Amino acid sequence: MIDMLVLRCTFKKDASYLAEKNPLKREKISDPWMDFSITNLKIPLAGTLMPDDTFEDLRVPWQSIPTSNSGLSFKVFHSPENKIKPEPYIEIKASPAKLMLGHNVFGSTNLLECSMALFEVLYTTYPELVFHLDEPTWEVAEMHVTFFSRAKSEREAGLFIQALQNVSNGHTKSNGGYATTSYFGKKHSRLKTQTVYAKYPEVLTTLEKLKKNEIKNQHKLAIYDEKLLDFAKCMVRWEAKVKSRWLIRNQYPTNLKMLCKYWTREIAIDIWKESFDKLLKCIGNKEMRIPSDDNVLSLLELNYGVISEKTGKYSNANAIAMYKSYRLIRSEGYAEWSKNTPSSTRSRHLAGLHSVGLSKALLQQHRGHGLASEVVPMIRFIEVDFCAQYPGWYQAA
């Protein structure tokens, strides 16, 4: 699926300039955008209010156009100091899947369809702005192409993501991440970055946010039904974020019309494969251990997994810390673990383990007998079935 699309388009040159331009003349030609004014676009502006009730330093801040499903962000760049291009242009970005479906658990790989979803919002909301656009110059500035594989359980998905953070191949190195997300590539790369993450925790976080205002979000809550949640379970998402410079280097046109002419689903798959090529080759030679105590961690996550009030993100950090203590007790023995663990941490973790049915007396019986774990090849987690990226119950419009 195309999970995110960033498009740019320049504004039309001044009509009088075009009429007067003569390639045979050598005199200096004035700036064709000299008379360009953002006040003609009929869009919200920001600026400095002066004592005489006039505005100076008018600008267009990043803003969002809301829809019933999601929103589209846009900004007009017109000042020389904050433009990538030499001429004034607009940049728009959104998740096509969220605009069309209300979620991005799955979605379209059709570039034209995805682009039209963005255009429909912009063109309907600000028709005066669209009149000033030089539409043949629409280009792809960035796109996120995403496919998924599946783990056997949410726990396995999390363990795999964490194991990925120790993997590197040449310039493709992990730059860290979280319990359920791993990032590759430089954060502000002008070429590409990759993200691998467990989708289900992200869906649960979104669901919790929506539930905080159930009346306002009734439409969206209806979208996140049991069928959608079931489809998201055990999903490992592989997101290739490629930018225009990467597309050019790999001989893809960035002009939207040209790219749409020969775009197919196979092109989306090729872009994804080319982006992940080095990382996938590296993973193919790696192995990871999967501890056998599934039930203990599941119970701890059920009791101690929380949604942060500040960020709205799901965190199972406390559950994992308690689980690590349990693993140490089993591998090194209770006495050794107790000796090397601060008393406050020891009390807190024992209380947590007790809450899931492991009494202190039971834990004290462990003398350090080692741990059973399954060694599996990591390649098992990258088996992406490109023919099964949609649920069986979904019917495309």
N, C-alpha and C positions, 0 to 999 in steps of 0.2 A: 504494500500500500504506500501511497504518498502521504506521509504523516504531517508534513509541513511544507508549505510552498511560499517562497518569497519572490515577488515579481517587481520589476521596475519599468517605468515608462517615462520618456522625456516629454516636455511640453512643445507645442507647435512653435515654430519660428514666427516672428512678427510678419504679418502679411505684406506690409509696405516694404519691408526689407527685401522680401523675396521678389517683389515687382521691380525694385530698383537695382538689384544685384546684376552686375555685368562682369563676366569672367575675363573680358578683354581689357577692362580697366585695371590700372595698377594702384589706384589710390587706396588708402586704408579704408576698410569697410567697418562701419560701426557695429557694435555688439547686437546681433539679431534678437537677443533677449533683453535689450536695454529697457524696453517698456513693459517687460513682464511684471505683473503685479498680482500678489496672492489675494488681494482684496476682490479681484474679479472672479475668484473661484467659488465664492459663496460657501465657504467652509468655516468652522470655528477657528478663531485666531487668538493668539496671546501677544501681549506687548506691555510697554511701560506707559502708565497713565500720567500725562503731563499736567501742570497747573491750569492750563487753558482748556482742559478736558479733551485734548487730542492724544493720540497714541503714537509712540515711537518704538522702534525696534520690533516691528510686527514680525511674528513668526508662527509657524504651524507646529505645535508640539505633537509628539506621538499621541494618538487617540484611537479609541476603539468604536466601531460601529456594531452595536449589539443586534443579535437575531434571536429567534426563539430557541435555537439550538446552541449557538456559540457566538463568537464575535470575530470581526476582522479588524486588524490594526493597520493604520496607515500614517504616513507623514510626507509632507511636501518639503523637499530640500531646495532652497532657492538662494541661500547666501553662499558666497564663494568659499568661506572658511569651513563649512560643514557639508560640502558636497564631494561625492566620489567621482561624479561625472562633471564635465566643464559646463554643462547646461542645467537649467532647473529640471527636476524630475520628481516623480512620486514613487514611493515604495509601499507596497501592500504585502501583508503576510497573515496567514491563518492556517489552521488545520482543515483541509478540505473535508476530511472524514467527519469532523465535528460539525462543520457547517451543514453537511448533507444528512448525517445520521444522528447527530447529537452525542456521539462518543467516538473514540478512536481505537477501540479494541480491534476492529478490522476496518477495511475501507478500500477505496478504488485505487488502481494503478494507472488509470486512464488520465493522461496529462491534460488533454483537452477538457474532459469532464471536470477535473479538479480545478482548472483555471477558470472555467465558466462559473463554478460555485463562488469563487472570489469576486469575479466581475459582476455577477448578479447583485451582490450586496453593495458594492461601490457604485455601480451605475444607477441603481434604484435610489440610493440615498443622496448622491451628489451629482445629478445630471449636468449641472453647469460646469463642474470641474472636469467631467469627462469630455465635454465639448472642446476643451483646450488641450487635450492630450494628443500627441502624435502617435496614434495607436499602432502603426506598423513597428514602432520601436520597443514594444513590450518585450522584455527579456527575463530569463530565469536567473535570479541572483543566487538562489539557494533552494535546495530541495532535500527533504529527509525521506529516504526510501527504506521502508521497514518490512521485514518478514519475521516470522517466529518459528521456534522449535518448541518441543515440550519436554519437561522433566517428568519423572514418575510421581513427584509430590512437590508441594510448595517448599518443603525443607530441602529437598535435593536441588531445587532451583536456586535457593539462597546460598547453599554450600558451593554450587558451581560458580555463581557470581563472585563470591569471595575468593575462590581459587583463581579466578581470572585475573585478580588484581596482582598476582605474582607472575603473570605471563608477559613476555615481551619478545618482539622479533624485529630487529633493526630499529627503524624509527617508529615502529608501531609499538608503543609502550603504554602500559596502564599509568594514568596520572591520578590514580586513587578512585575513590567512590564511597558508596555507603553499603549497608548490609545487603541491599537488593539491587544495587546499581554499580556498574564499573565503566569508567571512561577511558578512551584511548585517543591519542593525538593531542597536540597542543591546544589549549583551551581557546585561543583566539587565532587558530590556523586559518589562513586564507584559502586553503585547499579543501580539507575534509577533516572530520572527526568521526569517531564511532562510539556508540553507547550500547551496552548490553545490560538489560535489566529484567527483573521479574515484573510482569504486568499486573498480576492480581493484587499485590499490596497497593499499587498506585490506584487501581479501580476502587478498592475499599476506602482509601483516603478521599477520593472524589465523592464517593457515596456519603461519607460522614459529613463532608462540607455541605452537601446538598440537604442533608437531613436537618441541619441547623436552622434552615428556613423552609420548612416543608410546604407551606402555603405558596410561597413564591416559586418554588422549584418543583411543583407537582408534575409538570410536563417532563422535566429532565429525570425525575425519580422514576417515572413510568418507563423511561428508556432503559434504565439500569435494573432490569428485571432479573429473575432467577436464571433464565436462559443465557442472558449475556454474562452474568457472573460465572456460571458454570463453564462457559466457553473460555473465559479469561484465566481459569485456574491452571496452575502448572505451566503457564506460558512464559517462555524466555524470549524476549524481544531483541532483535538485532537491528539497530538503527544506524544507517549510513547517512551522515549529513555532508552532502557534497555542495561545493560552491562553484560559482561561474568559472573561476580560474581552473579548478579541477576538471570541469566539463570541457573546457577549451583544450587543456593538455591531453585529454583522452579523446579528442576529435569529435566531441558532441557540440552542435551549434547551441548557442545560448539564446538566440532570437526565438521567441516563443512560437511564432507561426511556423518557422522552419523546423523546429524541434517536434512540434505536434504533427507535422506532415508525415514523418516516418516513425513516430513513436508507437511502440507496441508494448505489451506486457513483458515480452522477452527482453526489450531494451531496459526496462526497469530492473529485471532480474540481473542483467549483465552489469548494470551500474552498481547494484548491490554486491555482486560477486567481486568485481574489480576493486571496490572499496575495502572489502573485508579479506581480500586474497591472502595477504601476509599473515594476518592474525589467525585465519582458519588453518593455514598450513602449520603454524606453530602449535595450535591447540591439538592438531592431529597426532602429535608426538608426546602429549602429556597424559599423565594419569592423576587421579585424585582419590582420596580416601573418604568413604561415606560411613560415619559411625553408625552403629546398629541401634542406638537408643532413641528411636524415633518418638516413642510415646512420651518420654520425659520432656523432651523439648516442645512437643506439640502442646502439652498441658501447661508448661511454663509460659509459652507464647499466648495461650488462651487467657491466662490469669494476669500476665504482666505486660502484654503488648499494649501500647497506648498511641493515641493520636495527639500530636503536639498542638496545643492551643495557639501557639505563635505561628507555626509554619503550616499546620494542617496535615503534616506528613506522618505516616505510620512509623513507629519505632518499636523494635523488639530488642533493644540494647540490653535492658535489664534482664529479660528472659535468657538471652545468650550468655550474659555474665554469670548468671546462676547455673546455667547448663555447663559452662566451662569449669566451674567449681565442682560440679558433679562428676565431670570427666576426670578431673585431677584426683578426686577422692578415689575413683575406681582404678586409676592408673598408678598412683603413687601411695595410696593408702590414706585413711582419715587422719592419722597422727601427723604425717608429713605435711599434708595440706593445711591442717590446723596450725601447725607451727609457723608456716610461711604466709599466713593470711591475717591481715589486720582484724582485730576483734570486732570492730563495727561491721566490716564486710562479712566476717564469719557469721555473726548473728543474723544479719539480714538475709544471707544466702541460705542458711539453715532453715530460717522461717519460710522462705520461698519453696525450698525442696520439701519441707514438711507439708506445705499446703497442697502439694500434688501427690501425697501419699508416701513420702520417703522420710521415715522417722530418723531422729538422731541416732537412736540405738542401732537401726539397720545400717546407717552409713558408717558407724564406727566399726562395723564388722569387716570393712574393706581394708585389706592389708597391702594392697598394691599388686593385683594379679594381672594387670594389663587389660587391654580393651580389644574387643572384637570389632573389626571394621572391614568393609568391602572395598577392594581396590578396583576402580573402574576406569576405562579410558575416557578422557574428556571428549573425544570425538563423538561419543554417544549423545552429547548434549547439543550438537550442532547439526543434527539431522533435520534440515528444513525441508518440509514437504510443500513445494510450491503449488501443488494441486489441492491442498487442504488448508488454505488460508482464510476460508469462510466457513461459518457453521452450516450444517445441513439444512437448518430451518430458514436460512436467509434467502430471500428472493430479491435480486437486484431489480431496480425499477426499469 
